[in-house]
Amino acid sequence: MNQIPNSLRSSPDASGHFGAYGGRFVAETLMPLVLSLETAYEAAKKDPSFQAELSGLLKHYVGRESPLYFAERLTEHLGGAKIYLKREDLNHTGAHKINNCLGQILLARRMGKTRIIAETGAGQHGVATATVAARFGLPCTVYMGEVDMERQKPNVFRMRLLGAEVKGVSSGSRTLKDATNEALRDWVANVHDTFYIIGSVVGPHPYPALVRDFQAVIGAETRAQMLDREKRLPDLVVACVGGGSNAAGMFHAFLDDSGVEIHGVEAAGDGVNTPRHAATISKGTPGVLHGARSYLLQDADGQILEAHSISAGLDYPGIGPEHSWLKDIGRVKYHSVTDQESLDAFMMLSKLEGIIPALEPAHAIAHVSKIAGQMKKDQVIVVCLSGRGDKDIFSVAEKLGEKL
Amino acid sequence: MTRLSNTFARLKKEGRAAFVPFITAGDPDMDTSFAILEKLPAAGADVIELGLPFTDPMADGPAVQAASVRALAAGCTTAKVLKLIEKFRKADKTTPIVLMGYYNNVHAYGTARFVKDVAHSGVDGLIIVDLPMEEDEVLRVPAKAQGVDLIRFVTPTTDDARLKRIVADASGYLYYVSVAGVTGTKSVPEEEVRAAITRIRAATDLPCTVGFGIRTPEQAAAIASIADGVVVGSAIVSRVADNIAHGKERVVAEVLELSRSLAGSTHAARHGKVPA
């Protein structure tokens, strides 16, 4: 089952499986659409005009390539390996999410779909979707859990400014998982005209593959920039993992570089030995949710458990199938850091580098702060700084006991 | 012959359609749902679809979602649902029970153990909403070996080529989803259903039931005149929700009364005539 192929970059297989994970676990009503999306995507991949339009938009609209920044003061402070930050926070809309949204809306247009829907947790994917929907003049509905709407108010307002309709979801834990259920319900009822822009490397095949491919620009740029700057590959690549899109995009270019160690960082919330965490890989078991087989937080009966993280973007009880596979074959090591550790890292990066990170990549920074000091000074770490922290200042202030 | 094939063969001979009520197991609690279940055949149920509650029922509308929430809050588990069916089966040897749910609960139970235990408890068919034909072999084959049919869906988005592949490995009956959408939110479009049933009959001899969007005795009668079975779910579980405040006896009485009325119009629809 876990036989390792020659290249780790060739998955998924034709039926959408990464090892034992992935697949297409959706209602029959959605299957024809999922299959036609796959056909459209395969054609687009080979179409030079599609690729040219996408790279043009990534350059002139998003501002790519994003810088690879040497974090000199952070490196000094931690006293070990050199730390580089891949600045996805400098993209238009402030996070990596836009890379994927542009790719998917071009696919939507190619398929003749006239209405866009999306789910969002932290609101970054919702903002990115609302942005591309505005850019291409398509109506857009974003589903968002009521809990997330409360803790990510600025992003709710941003989406509305961009002309999107934000629909609050009051079922279940009222977070990302429930927003995803509601988006799937909308999709199944509106298959004829609606394109569902999924925000992470989750969902039925081909979503985990196509989202990974649209995000792979992160790793591809990083690898080239690193070779240019350091004349070598990094020793360690680190990214935070909720559903896992920035990580999948960052890791992809390095999967076959056996000298490069790769770490994914999950949200441990109050701690992985408490009931309040989102450490799906560390504490979960394989199951089937939202169209794919992957690790899940669930009870013995297969009921989905509520995840918890201070970071709305990591607050999800599942993870992408590719990450589940990379964990099982041992290519990527998955670690976790707590809410408190990520808050400390959030403050540290703000003060040392003048960069306020989103709480999601603050988890990756927190992990690096634990290990950089034990590495040699001539070693190199690269961290995906997947988004900026402006959206998080309200929840951080609340945690610090300050009122804005 | 299985209980399912016997039932549809008998109904065909009688020239009427099956009334197929859906209730969620354990809703609002195990005892009340058993009280409903054991009296459904007498209230006119020819086949019973029993929902296995799931925390994240993506294909269901608000009514069935709420039923899952009630059942789980009252402590419903897969093991308890199987015991419930076993108890029903001790007294009723003829009414088929089809267990309907989502794959994660099956996966967590263990597919091999699940098919063995459901067969033992007296389940006749399985409907797993998020297991399209591309993924269903893992359950369909071992279930069949235990004499349990995996019921496949046909929907308004299923084209002829796909329909052909769906019916090739289907058994028991087919479930035609009358509208693209989640359960209980749109009304059944009769003319489209008529065209779809004609298309399905050309592809297979399997009985075809119709569900999603049938709420009233009038709608049930209209569908009964064209299909082999009429599934009503959201309207029934809504009746549970509407009467919880009035006590459990009232819940049971109201659900059975609605079932009798829907069964009556389903059974009377064709006046013994075989549909064209």
Interface residues (C-beta under 8 A of the other chain):
Chain A: S15 G23 R24 F25 V26 A27 E28 T29 L30 M31 P32 L33 S171 G172 K177 D178 N181 L184 R185 V188 A189 N190 V191 H192 T285 P286 G287 V288 L289 H290 G291 R293 L296 Q298 D299 A300 D301 G302 Q303 I304
Chain B: F54 T55 D56 P57 M58 A59 G61 Q65 L72 T77 T78 Y102 Y103 N104 N105 V106 H107 A108 Y109 V129 D130 L131 P132 M133 E134 E135 R152 F153 V154 T155 P156 T157 T158 D159 R162 I166 V177 V179 A180 G181 V182 T185 K186
